[in-house]
Amino acid sequence: MEHYLICLAAALIGGLLLSRLTKLLKLREEINAGKEKADRISINDFIVKATGKALLSNERFRMTIQNDCFYIHNNIDVGVAVGMEDGLLVPVVRGVDTKTLSQISAEVKALASAAREGKLKPQDMGNACISISNMGMFGTYYFTPIINQPEASILGVCSIEDELALVNGEVVVKKVSMLATTFDHRILNGTEAAKFQADLKALLENPLDILV
């Protein structure tokens, strides 16, 4: 058992990404203008959609490992961690690449509600390409999420903070967030992980690209 744990720990590698979300927050504000609270788009909804788009161009992030065999998933299914009083559940949004931001938002809300009420169905769980764990609402600046096996990776979303930046010789405030990716080195190498992170960062910093 000790040998197994050492091998498993060696396979899990973390990567850190700083993403500037000023444009995304502005777009979200415009989209949500005049909407009821229940219909508003969250930052997490944008991240789920952006992650789905990034998965399309990063095939190995759609792989899982089971019984020493590797599988590539053609469906872009993204797990969304839901915190419970006695643990954690990860319902899955299916076909993220085929759904609009509003559809994803409504589905995430419905799945989260079903999880907390104990009403998730078997088909609501499992077989995701990647999971997302958002700790931003707790003011978490950085954390290392643990992979939801047998997936190859997990994305940890941290709180949005103010950052001072120099733009055209003037100091301005930008909104930034740390995004932490943990990946299984048996499936993914550092270069592949860096490309996925770069693709995700580009989408989040140019949010109109998420919608097209």
C-alpha positions as protocol buffer text, in pm:
chain_id: "A"
residue {
  index: 1
  type: MET
  ca { x: 0 y: 0 z: 0 }
}
residue {
  index: 2
  type: GLU
  ca { x: 281 y: 239 z: 86 }
}
residue {
  index: 3
  type: HIS
  ca { x: 445 y: 178 z: -253 }
}
residue {
  index: 4
  type: TYR
  ca { x: 113 y: 242 z: -431 }
}
residue {
  index: 5
  type: LEU
  ca { x: 60 y: 572 z: -253 }
}
residue {
  index: 6
  type: ILE
  ca { x: 410 y: 690 z: -341 }
}
residue {
  index: 7
  type: CYS
  ca { x: 358 y: 604 z: -708 }
}
residue {
  index: 8
  type: LEU
  ca { x: 22 y: 778 z: -716 }
}
residue {
  index: 9
  type: ALA
  ca { x: 157 y: 1095 z: -557 }
}
residue {
  index: 10
  type: ALA
  ca { x: 439 y: 1105 z: -810 }
}
residue {
  index: 11
  type: ALA
  ca { x: 185 y: 1093 z: -1093 }
}
residue {
  index: 12
  type: LEU
  ca { x: -5 y: 1404 z: -980 }
}
residue {
  index: 13
  type: ILE
  ca { x: 144 y: 1732 z: -1101 }
}
residue {
  index: 14
  type: GLY
  ca { x: 13 y: 2081 z: -1037 }
}
residue {
  index: 15
  type: GLY
  ca { x: 17 y: 2389 z: -1258 }
}
residue {
  index: 16
  type: LEU
  ca { x: -72 y: 2748 z: -1169 }
}
residue {
  index: 17
  type: LEU
  ca { x: -226 y: 3005 z: -1401 }
}
residue {
  index: 18
  type: LEU
  ca { x: -298 y: 3374 z: -1338 }
}
residue {
  index: 19
  type: SER
  ca { x: -592 y: 3490 z: -1549 }
}
residue {
  index: 20
  type: ARG
  ca { x: -705 y: 3851 z: -1583 }
}
residue {
  index: 21
  type: LEU
  ca { x: -1086 y: 3855 z: -1575 }
}
residue {
  index: 22
  type: THR
  ca { x: -1164 y: 4227 z: -1608 }
}
residue {
  index: 23
  type: LYS
  ca { x: -1323 y: 4187 z: -1954 }
}
residue {
  index: 24
  type: LEU
  ca { x: -1513 y: 3876 z: -1848 }
}
residue {
  index: 25
  type: LEU
  ca { x: -1661 y: 4051 z: -1545 }
}
residue {
  index: 26
  type: LYS
  ca { x: -1771 y: 4343 z: -1764 }
}
residue {
  index: 27
  type: LEU
  ca { x: -1933 y: 4110 z: -2018 }
}
residue {
  index: 28
  type: ARG
  ca { x: -2107 y: 3919 z: -1740 }
}
residue {
  index: 29
  type: GLU
  ca { x: -2244 y: 4244 z: -1600 }
}
residue {
  index: 30
  type: GLU
  ca { x: -2387 y: 4335 z: -1942 }
}
residue {
  index: 31
  type: ILE
  ca { x: -2540 y: 3990 z: -1995 }
}
residue {
  index: 32
  type: ASN
  ca { x: -2700 y: 3989 z: -1649 }
}
residue {
  index: 33
  type: ALA
  ca { x: -2842 y: 4342 z: -1670 }
}
residue {
  index: 34
  type: GLY
  ca { x: -3215 y: 4328 z: -1596 }
}
residue {
  index: 35
  type: LYS
  ca { x: -3219 y: 3953 z: -1526 }
}
residue {
  index: 36
  type: GLU
  ca { x: -3369 y: 3795 z: -1217 }
}
residue {
  index: 37
  type: LYS
  ca { x: -3113 y: 3650 z: -976 }
}
residue {
  index: 38
  type: ALA
  ca { x: -3209 y: 3293 z: -1064 }
}
residue {
  index: 39
  type: ASP
  ca { x: -3136 y: 3358 z: -1433 }
}
residue {
  index: 40
  type: ARG
  ca { x: -2801 y: 3533 z: -1395 }
}
residue {
  index: 41
  type: ILE
  ca { x: -2484 y: 3387 z: -1543 }
}
residue {
  index: 42
  type: SER
  ca { x: -2207 y: 3313 z: -1295 }
}
residue {
  index: 43
  type: ILE
  ca { x: -1832 y: 3332 z: -1339 }
}
residue {
  index: 44
  type: ASN
  ca { x: -1829 y: 2955 z: -1296 }
}
residue {
  index: 45
  type: ASP
  ca { x: -2066 y: 2918 z: -1594 }
}
residue {
  index: 46
  type: PHE
  ca { x: -1815 y: 3105 z: -1812 }
}
residue {
  index: 47
  type: ILE
  ca { x: -1535 y: 2881 z: -1684 }
}
residue {
  index: 48
  type: VAL
  ca { x: -1732 y: 2562 z: -1757 }
}
residue {
  index: 49
  type: LYS
  ca { x: -1799 y: 2677 z: -2114 }
}
residue {
  index: 50
  type: ALA
  ca { x: -1438 y: 2794 z: -2165 }
}
residue {
  index: 51
  type: THR
  ca { x: -1306 y: 2464 z: -2031 }
}
residue {
  index: 52
  type: GLY
  ca { x: -1526 y: 2277 z: -2277 }
}
residue {
  index: 53
  type: LYS
  ca { x: -1387 y: 2480 z: -2566 }
}
residue {
  index: 54
  type: ALA
  ca { x: -1031 y: 2424 z: -2450 }
}
residue {
  index: 55
  type: LEU
  ca { x: -1096 y: 2047 z: -2434 }
}
residue {
  index: 56
  type: LEU
  ca { x: -1185 y: 2046 z: -2804 }
}
residue {
  index: 57
  type: SER
  ca { x: -829 y: 2140 z: -2902 }
}
residue {
  index: 58
  type: ASN
  ca { x: -652 y: 1940 z: -2629 }
}
residue {
  index: 59
  type: GLU
  ca { x: -733 y: 1576 z: -2695 }
}
residue {
  index: 60
  type: ARG
  ca { x: -524 y: 1423 z: -2419 }
}
residue {
  index: 61
  type: PHE
  ca { x: -719 y: 1622 z: -2158 }
}
residue {
  index: 62
  type: ARG
  ca { x: -1018 y: 1413 z: -2269 }
}
residue {
  index: 63
  type: MET
  ca { x: -843 y: 1090 z: -2171 }
}
residue {
  index: 64
  type: THR
  ca { x: -902 y: 869 z: -1870 }
}
residue {
  index: 65
  type: ILE
  ca { x: -703 y: 573 z: -1741 }
}
residue {
  index: 66
  type: GLN
  ca { x: -872 y: 257 z: -1619 }
}
residue {
  index: 67
  type: ASN
  ca { x: -701 y: -74 z: -1545 }
}
residue {
  index: 68
  type: ASP
  ca { x: -384 y: 51 z: -1716 }
}
residue {
  index: 69
  type: CYS
  ca { x: -579 y: 126 z: -2036 }
}
residue {
  index: 70
  type: PHE
  ca { x: -619 y: 473 z: -2185 }
}
residue {
  index: 71
  type: TYR
  ca { x: -949 y: 598 z: -2325 }
}
residue {
  index: 72
  type: ILE
  ca { x: -1020 y: 910 z: -2530 }
}
residue {
  index: 73
  type: HIS
  ca { x: -1366 y: 1062 z: -2478 }
}
residue {
  index: 74
  type: ASN
  ca { x: -1526 y: 1226 z: -2779 }
}
residue {
  index: 75
  type: ASN
  ca { x: -1800 y: 1388 z: -2571 }
}
residue {
  index: 76
  type: ILE
  ca { x: -1712 y: 1715 z: -2399 }
}
residue {
  index: 77
  type: ASP
  ca { x: -1850 y: 1640 z: -2052 }
}
residue {
  index: 78
  type: VAL
  ca { x: -1740 y: 1856 z: -1756 }
}
residue {
  index: 79
  type: GLY
  ca { x: -1788 y: 1772 z: -1390 }
}
residue {
  index: 80
  type: VAL
  ca { x: -1878 y: 2052 z: -1148 }
}
residue {
  index: 81
  type: ALA
  ca { x: -1797 y: 1990 z: -782 }
}
residue {
  index: 82
  type: VAL
  ca { x: -2081 y: 2065 z: -539 }
}
residue {
  index: 83
  type: GLY
  ca { x: -1997 y: 2104 z: -172 }
}
residue {
  index: 84
  type: MET
  ca { x: -2221 y: 1916 z: 71 }
}
residue {
  index: 85
  type: GLU
  ca { x: -2243 y: 1922 z: 450 }
}
residue {
  index: 86
  type: ASP
  ca { x: -2099 y: 1572 z: 464 }
}
residue {
  index: 87
  type: GLY
  ca { x: -1876 y: 1561 z: 158 }
}
residue {
  index: 88
  type: LEU
  ca { x: -1859 y: 1641 z: -212 }
}
residue {
  index: 89
  type: LEU
  ca { x: -2052 y: 1535 z: -521 }
}
residue {
  index: 90
  type: VAL
  ca { x: -1951 y: 1597 z: -883 }
}
residue {
  index: 91
  type: PRO
  ca { x: -2249 y: 1600 z: -1121 }
}
residue {
  index: 92
  type: VAL
  ca { x: -2161 y: 1631 z: -1489 }
}
residue {
  index: 93
  type: VAL
  ca { x: -2270 y: 1877 z: -1758 }
}
residue {
  index: 94
  type: ARG
  ca { x: -2290 y: 1673 z: -2080 }
}
residue {
  index: 95
  type: GLY
  ca { x: -2198 y: 1809 z: -2422 }
}
residue {
  index: 96
  type: VAL
  ca { x: -2069 y: 2144 z: -2299 }
}
residue {
  index: 97
  type: ASP
  ca { x: -1944 y: 2233 z: -2648 }
}
residue {
  index: 98
  type: THR
  ca { x: -2298 y: 2208 z: -2793 }
}
residue {
  index: 99
  type: LYS
  ca { x: -2472 y: 2421 z: -2528 }
}
residue {
  index: 100
  type: THR
  ca { x: -2510 y: 2794 z: -2487 }
}
residue {
  index: 101
  type: LEU
  ca { x: -2392 y: 2977 z: -2179 }
}
residue {
  index: 102
  type: SER
  ca { x: -2754 y: 3013 z: -2062 }
}
residue {
  index: 103
  type: GLN
  ca { x: -2817 y: 2641 z: -2104 }
}
residue {
  index: 104
  type: ILE
  ca { x: -2504 y: 2556 z: -1909 }
}
residue {
  index: 105
  type: SER
  ca { x: -2599 y: 2800 z: -1633 }
}
residue {
  index: 106
  type: ALA
  ca { x: -2948 y: 2651 z: -1596 }
}
residue {
  index: 107
  type: GLU
  ca { x: -2812 y: 2297 z: -1596 }
}
residue {
  index: 108
  type: VAL
  ca { x: -2542 y: 2368 z: -1336 }
}
residue {
  index: 109
  type: LYS
  ca { x: -2801 y: 2526 z: -1108 }
}
residue {
  index: 110
  type: ALA
  ca { x: -3037 y: 2229 z: -1152 }
}
residue {
  index: 111
  type: LEU
  ca { x: -2761 y: 1973 z: -1090 }
}
residue {
  index: 112
  type: ALA
  ca { x: -2633 y: 2156 z: -782 }
}
residue {
  index: 113
  type: SER
  ca { x: -2985 y: 2173 z: -641 }
}
residue {
  index: 114
  type: ALA
  ca { x: -3044 y: 1804 z: -710 }
}
residue {
  index: 115
  type: ALA
  ca { x: -2712 y: 1716 z: -543 }
}
residue {
  index: 116
  type: ARG
  ca { x: -2797 y: 1907 z: -226 }
}
residue {
  index: 117
  type: GLU
  ca { x: -3146 y: 1756 z: -214 }
}
residue {
  index: 118
  type: GLY
  ca { x: -3019 y: 1402 z: -272 }
}
residue {
  index: 119
  type: LYS
  ca { x: -3200 y: 1376 z: -604 }
}
residue {
  index: 120
  type: LEU
  ca { x: -2914 y: 1316 z: -848 }
}
residue {
  index: 121
  type: LYS
  ca { x: -2969 y: 1029 z: -1091 }
}
residue {
  index: 122
  type: PRO
  ca { x: -2697 y: 778 z: -1190 }
}
residue {
  index: 123
  type: GLN
  ca { x: -2672 y: 936 z: -1535 }
}
residue {
  index: 124
  type: ASP
  ca { x: -2593 y: 1272 z: -1373 }
}
residue {
  index: 125
  type: MET
  ca { x: -2260 y: 1139 z: -1244 }
}
residue {
  index: 126
  type: GLY
  ca { x: -1940 y: 997 z: -1389 }
}
residue {
  index: 127
  type: ASN
  ca { x: -1762 y: 975 z: -1724 }
}
residue {
  index: 128
  type: ALA
  ca { x: -1650 y: 1338 z: -1731 }
}
residue {
  index: 129
  type: CYS
  ca { x: -1335 y: 1450 z: -1914 }
}
residue {
  index: 130
  type: ILE
  ca { x: -1237 y: 1695 z: -1641 }
}
residue {
  index: 131
  type: SER
  ca { x: -1385 y: 1836 z: -1320 }
}
residue {
  index: 132
  type: ILE
  ca { x: -1396 y: 2193 z: -1192 }
}
residue {
  index: 133
  type: SER
  ca { x: -1372 y: 2280 z: -823 }
}
residue {
  index: 134
  type: ASN
  ca { x: -1453 y: 2644 z: -746 }
}
residue {
  index: 135
  type: MET
  ca { x: -1341 y: 2774 z: -405 }
}
residue {
  index: 136
  type: GLY
  ca { x: -1358 y: 3142 z: -500 }
}
residue {
  index: 137
  type: MET
  ca { x: -1667 y: 3211 z: -290 }
}
residue {
  index: 138
  type: PHE
  ca { x: -1463 y: 3131 z: 22 }
}
residue {
  index: 139
  type: GLY
  ca { x: -1194 y: 3387 z: -58 }
}
residue {
  index: 140
  type: THR
  ca { x: -942 y: 3113 z: -135 }
}
residue {
  index: 141
  type: TYR
  ca { x: -636 y: 3264 z: -305 }
}
residue {
  index: 142
  type: TYR
  ca { x: -479 y: 2932 z: -408 }
}
residue {
  index: 143
  type: PHE
  ca { x: -535 y: 2562 z: -347 }
}
residue {
  index: 144
  type: THR
  ca { x: -436 y: 2231 z: -503 }
}
residue {
  index: 145
  type: PRO
  ca { x: -742 y: 2029 z: -613 }
}
residue {
  index: 146
  type: ILE
  ca { x: -729 y: 1649 z: -615 }
}
residue {
  index: 147
  type: ILE
  ca { x: -810 y: 1468 z: -939 }
}
residue {
  index: 148
  type: ASN
  ca { x: -1148 y: 1298 z: -956 }
}
residue {
  index: 149
  type: GLN
  ca { x: -1022 y: 959 z: -1080 }
}
residue {
  index: 150
  type: PRO
  ca { x: -1022 y: 820 z: -1345 }
}
residue {
  index: 151
  type: GLU
  ca { x: -1011 y: 1165 z: -1508 }
}
residue {
  index: 152
  type: ALA
  ca { x: -674 y: 1299 z: -1619 }
}
residue {
  index: 153
  type: SER
  ca { x: -707 y: 1644 z: -1461 }
}
residue {
  index: 154
  type: ILE
  ca { x: -901 y: 1886 z: -1245 }
}
residue {
  index: 155
  type: LEU
  ca { x: -927 y: 2265 z: -1253 }
}
residue {
  index: 156
  type: GLY
  ca { x: -933 y: 2460 z: -927 }
}
residue {
  index: 157
  type: VAL
  ca { x: -1086 y: 2809 z: -942 }
}
residue {
  index: 158
  type: CYS
  ca { x: -980 y: 3063 z: -680 }
}
residue {
  index: 159
  type: SER
  ca { x: -1114 y: 3399 z: -564 }
}
residue {
  index: 160
  type: ILE
  ca { x: -1106 y: 3709 z: -783 }
}
residue {
  index: 161
  type: GLU
  ca { x: -862 y: 3967 z: -649 }
}
residue {
  index: 162
  type: ASP
  ca { x: -755 y: 4320 z: -739 }
}
residue {
  index: 163
  type: GLU
  ca { x: -415 y: 4361 z: -905 }
}
residue {
  index: 164
  type: LEU
  ca { x: -234 y: 4684 z: -983 }
}
residue {
  index: 165
  type: ALA
  ca { x: -101 y: 4700 z: -1340 }
}
residue {
  index: 166
  type: LEU
  ca { x: 84 y: 4957 z: -1547 }
}
residue {
  index: 167
  type: VAL
  ca { x: -108 y: 5045 z: -1867 }
}
residue {
  index: 168
  type: ASN
  ca { x: 22 y: 5321 z: -2096 }
}
residue {
  index: 169
  type: GLY
  ca { x: 222 y: 5464 z: -1809 }
}
residue {
  index: 170
  type: GLU
  ca { x: -75 y: 5471 z: -1569 }
}
residue {
  index: 171
  type: VAL
  ca { x: -153 y: 5245 z: -1276 }
}
residue {
  index: 172
  type: VAL
  ca { x: -489 y: 5070 z: -1316 }
}
residue {
  index: 173
  type: VAL
  ca { x: -676 y: 4803 z: -1121 }
}
residue {
  index: 174
  type: LYS
  ca { x: -735 y: 4470 z: -1290 }
}
residue {
  index: 175
  type: LYS
  ca { x: -936 y: 4172 z: -1168 }
}
residue {
  index: 176
  type: VAL
  ca { x: -736 y: 3849 z: -1155 }
}
residue {
  index: 177
  type: SER
  ca { x: -786 y: 3492 z: -1042 }
}
residue {
  index: 178
  type: MET
  ca { x: -552 y: 3201 z: -982 }
}
residue {
  index: 179
  type: LEU
  ca { x: -650 y: 2884 z: -1169 }
}
residue {
  index: 180
  type: ALA
  ca { x: -484 y: 2567 z: -1043 }
}
residue {
  index: 181
  type: THR
  ca { x: -462 y: 2261 z: -1267 }
}
residue {
  index: 182
  type: THR
  ca { x: -370 y: 1920 z: -1129 }
}
residue {
  index: 183
  type: PHE
  ca { x: -299 y: 1657 z: -1393 }
}
residue {
  index: 184
  type: ASP
  ca { x: -203 y: 1292 z: -1408 }
}
residue {
  index: 185
  type: HIS
  ca { x: 151 y: 1269 z: -1545 }
}
residue {
  index: 186
  type: ARG
  ca { x: 84 y: 915 z: -1667 }
}
residue {
  index: 187
  type: ILE
  ca { x: -144 y: 1068 z: -1930 }
}
residue {
  index: 188
  type: LEU
  ca { x: -30 y: 1429 z: -1968 }
}
residue {
  index: 189
  type: ASN
  ca { x: 313 y: 1586 z: -1983 }
}
residue {
  index: 190
  type: GLY
  ca { x: 406 y: 1940 z: -1883 }
}
residue {
  index: 191
  type: THR
  ca { x: 395 y: 2078 z: -2236 }
}
residue {
  index: 192
  type: GLU
  ca { x: 42 y: 1947 z: -2295 }
}
residue {
  index: 193
  type: ALA
  ca { x: -75 y: 2087 z: -1964 }
}
residue {
  index: 194
  type: ALA
  ca { x: 83 y: 2427 z: -2041 }
}
residue {
  index: 195
  type: LYS
  ca { x: -94 y: 2441 z: -2379 }
}
residue {
  index: 196
  type: PHE
  ca { x: -431 y: 2363 z: -2222 }
}
residue {
  index: 197
  type: GLN
  ca { x: -375 y: 2633 z: -1961 }
}
residue {
  index: 198
  type: ALA
  ca { x: -271 y: 2884 z: -2228 }
}
residue {
  index: 199
  type: ASP
  ca { x: -583 y: 2806 z: -2435 }
}
residue {
  index: 200
  type: LEU
  ca { x: -806 y: 2843 z: -2129 }
}
residue {
  index: 201
  type: LYS
  ca { x: -636 y: 3168 z: -2026 }
}
residue {
  index: 202
  type: ALA
  ca { x: -682 y: 3313 z: -2376 }
}
residue {
  index: 203
  type: LEU
  ca { x: -1054 y: 3232 z: -2370 }
}
residue {
  index: 204
  type: LEU
  ca { x: -1114 y: 3377 z: -2024 }
}
residue {
  index: 205
  type: GLU
  ca { x: -922 y: 3696 z: -2105 }
}
residue {
  index: 206
  type: ASN
  ca { x: -1112 y: 3735 z: -2435 }
}
residue {
  index: 207
  type: PRO
  ca { x: -1458 y: 3624 z: -2325 }
}
residue {
  index: 208
  type: LEU
  ca { x: -1639 y: 3696 z: -2652 }
}
residue {
  index: 209
  type: ASP
  ca { x: -1445 y: 3399 z: -2791 }
}
residue {
  index: 210
  type: ILE
  ca { x: -1621 y: 3180 z: -2534 }
}
residue {
  index: 211
  type: LEU
  ca { x: -1957 y: 3265 z: -2685 }
}
residue {
  index: 212
  type: VAL
  ca { x: -1879 y: 3196 z: -3053 }
}
